Amino acid sequence: MIRVGKTPVLSDEEARTLLEYITVDKVSGLRDRTLIGAMLYTFGRVGAVIAMDVEDYRISNHQRMFLLHEKGGKERWGPAHHRLVEYLGEYMDATGLWHTPKAPLFQALDITRRRLKGTCMNRQVVLQMVRRRARVAGLPSTINCHSFRATGITNYLSNGGSLEDARAIAAHESSQTTRLYDRTGDRITLDEIERIRF
């Protein structure tokens, strides 16, 4: 029986470093930071995040919301974290995406890498981008798209979030599945090791 997931998880510092190392003076940087942020802050699977259209991000009851299209045809609405709202605003302002509600939110780049093509990114391109961004930030090459889901859940739980709420945010059928992503117990500190005294 698997009790702990195998997905590599970023520490809080590593997640911050990755986001900070993405330069946002070009469309590619704005898009990539927003996409990684969306996976971190929504616990969304890469497939659900890249399936979003512009209209899947909107205001409802005075709050920014997003719609994720999950596995099995399930859809889930969720509030957007303030940092993700900031990233999305900068990205959509720079690209003019606000005016194209039916367009994919996360689009492939044209050959110049300066403009969006109008077509949805695919998972392989996203993985290549994640690995490239991780390498530039000096982070492990084992990081993958699913790492952001596990990192977000671990961070949420270590900051006092409940397992049941994490399950709901991640759209897991069972909290047992969510528990696989919880790596809060993986971080053994030096203080704990120093308790061993011979």
Secondary structure, 3 states (H helix, E strand, C coil): CCCCCCCCCCCHHHHHHHHHHCCCCCHHHHHHHHHHHHHHHHCCCHHHHHCCEHHHEEEECCEEEEEEECHHHCEEEEECCHHHHHHHHHHHHHHCHHHCCCCECCEEECCCCCCEEEEECCHHHHHHHHHHHHHHCCCCCCCCHHHHHHHHHHHHHHCCCCHHHHHHHHCCCCHHHHHHHCCHHHCCCHHHHCCCCC
